[in-house]
Every structure is written in structure tokens, then in C-alpha cells.
Amino acid sequence: MGLHEGEIEVKLDGLALLGEYELNDRWLLNGGIAFYDGDKSKKFSGLAFAGQPETPADAEYDLDAVSYRAGVKYSKAFAENWDFNANLDYLYMEIDDEDDGNVYSKGFSYGLGVTYHF
């Protein structure tokens, strides 16, 4: 029995335009848009993939994408130059994949942290 391997590698490079609006000294609204360009490569080996037209031995495909972000952020100082912060963002991404057609991804991201200001 031979070894069967499949590998899919995705590379995206992009430019993001992000902004924030300060509601008061603790709350901020944020949002942005990002544009991406990249590629996806597929590599399959082994008898399980032999002769399957949907799984070529080596193939590379073009990817283009755009993503949108909107969220809210909270920040509170607890000592001189120190802040506690939390954020919740909704993310939506559309990927134009020449291999699989359009792919959509959406969901929430969150963060908690401590910031020191110099």
C-alpha cells in the first residue's frame, strides 16, 4: 500500500484601509475594507489520486478577495500609560477562486489586551 498525500497552499497579499471613530473617551467604532491578490497551489501524490481529473498532480490557481470589517472597541486606563482594551469585530470575506468559484467566509473576531503608551 503506497503513501497518499494531498497539500493545498494558499497565499494572499493585501492592502487594508481601516478607520476608527471615537464615541467618547472609552468607546470607539471601527471598520474597514481590504483587497487581496494571491494564489492557491494543489499537490497530490499516491495511487488514490491517480487518474482523477479533479485532483491534478500539481496545479496553481489565481485568487482575488475583498474583506469588510465593522466593530466596536472599549478602552479604559487603569494606571499611568496603561490601558485595558477589548474589541469585537464582524468580518466578511469574498474570495474569487478560479478553481472552486466564489468562496465566502464570515464570522466574529474578538480581542482582549493591555496597552502601554510611551
C-alpha positions as CSV (number, residue, x, y, z in Angstrom):
1,M,0.0,0.0,0.0
2,G,1.5,3.3,-1.1
3,L,1.7,6.7,0.6
4,H,-1.2,9.1,-0.3
5,E,-0.6,12.8,0.3
6,G,-2.5,15.9,-0.6
7,E,-1.4,19.5,0.0
8,I,-3.2,22.8,-0.6
9,E,-1.2,26.0,0.0
10,V,-2.9,29.4,-0.1
11,K,-1.0,32.7,-0.3
12,L,-2.7,36.1,-0.1
13,D,-1.2,39.6,-0.1
14,G,-3.3,42.6,0.5
15,L,-3.9,46.2,1.4
16,A,-6.3,47.2,4.2
17,L,-7.9,50.6,4.8
18,L,-9.1,50.8,8.4
19,G,-10.6,53.7,10.4
20,E,-11.9,54.4,13.9
21,Y,-14.4,56.9,15.2
22,E,-14.2,57.8,18.9
23,L,-17.6,58.0,20.5
24,N,-16.2,59.1,23.9
25,D,-13.1,58.6,26.0
26,R,-13.7,54.8,26.3
27,W,-15.7,53.6,23.3
28,L,-14.7,53.5,19.6
29,L,-16.4,52.3,16.4
30,N,-14.1,50.8,13.8
31,G,-14.4,49.4,10.3
32,G,-12.5,48.9,7.1
33,I,-12.1,47.2,3.8
34,A,-9.2,45.1,2.4
35,F,-8.2,43.9,-1.1
36,Y,-6.2,40.8,-1.7
37,D,-4.4,39.1,-4.5
38,G,-2.8,35.7,-4.3
39,D,-2.7,32.1,-5.5
40,K,-3.5,28.6,-4.4
41,S,-1.4,25.5,-5.3
42,K,-2.5,21.9,-5.1
43,K,-0.2,18.9,-4.9
44,F,-1.4,15.4,-4.7
45,S,0.5,12.1,-4.8
46,G,-0.3,8.4,-4.5
47,L,-2.5,5.8,-6.2
48,A,-5.6,7.2,-4.5
49,F,-5.4,10.3,-6.7
50,A,-4.1,8.7,-9.9
51,G,-6.3,9.4,-12.9
52,Q,-8.7,11.7,-11.0
53,P,-9.3,14.8,-13.2
54,E,-10.4,16.9,-10.2
55,T,-7.1,16.3,-8.4
56,P,-4.3,17.0,-10.8
57,A,-0.8,16.1,-9.6
58,D,0.3,19.8,-9.5
59,A,-1.8,22.8,-10.2
60,E,-1.8,26.6,-9.4
61,Y,-4.9,28.8,-9.3
62,D,-5.4,32.6,-9.1
63,L,-7.2,34.1,-6.1
64,D,-8.7,37.6,-5.6
65,A,-10.5,38.7,-2.5
66,V,-12.1,41.5,-0.7
67,S,-13.0,41.7,3.0
68,Y,-15.1,44.0,5.2
69,R,-14.8,44.6,8.9
70,A,-17.0,46.5,11.4
71,G,-16.8,46.5,15.1
72,V,-16.7,48.2,18.5
73,K,-13.7,48.7,20.9
74,Y,-13.6,49.6,24.6
75,S,-10.5,51.1,26.3
76,K,-10.0,52.1,29.9
77,A,-7.0,53.4,31.6
78,F,-6.1,51.7,34.9
79,A,-2.7,53.3,35.6
80,E,-0.5,56.0,34.1
81,N,0.3,55.0,30.4
82,W,-1.6,51.6,30.8
83,D,-4.9,50.7,29.2
84,F,-7.1,47.7,29.3
85,N,-8.9,47.1,25.9
86,A,-11.4,44.8,24.4
87,N,-12.8,44.6,20.9
88,L,-15.5,42.7,18.9
89,D,-15.5,42.8,15.1
90,Y,-17.6,41.2,12.4
91,L,-15.6,40.0,9.4
92,Y,-16.9,39.2,5.9
93,M,-14.7,37.9,3.1
94,E,-15.4,37.1,-0.5
95,I,-12.8,35.1,-2.4
96,D,-12.9,34.7,-6.2
97,D,-11.2,31.3,-6.7
98,E,-10.7,30.3,-10.3
99,D,-10.7,26.6,-9.2
100,D,-13.6,26.4,-6.8
101,G,-15.6,29.5,-7.8
102,N,-16.7,32.1,-5.2
103,V,-15.9,31.3,-1.6
104,Y,-17.5,33.2,1.3
105,S,-16.3,33.5,4.9
106,K,-18.0,35.4,7.7
107,G,-17.8,35.5,11.5
108,F,-16.7,37.4,14.6
109,S,-13.3,38.1,16.0
110,Y,-12.6,39.4,19.4
111,G,-9.6,40.5,21.4
112,L,-8.6,41.4,24.9
113,G,-5.4,43.1,25.8
114,V,-3.3,45.6,27.8
115,T,-1.6,48.5,26.1
116,Y,1.3,50.6,27.3
117,H,1.7,54.1,25.8
118,F,5.2,55.6,25.6
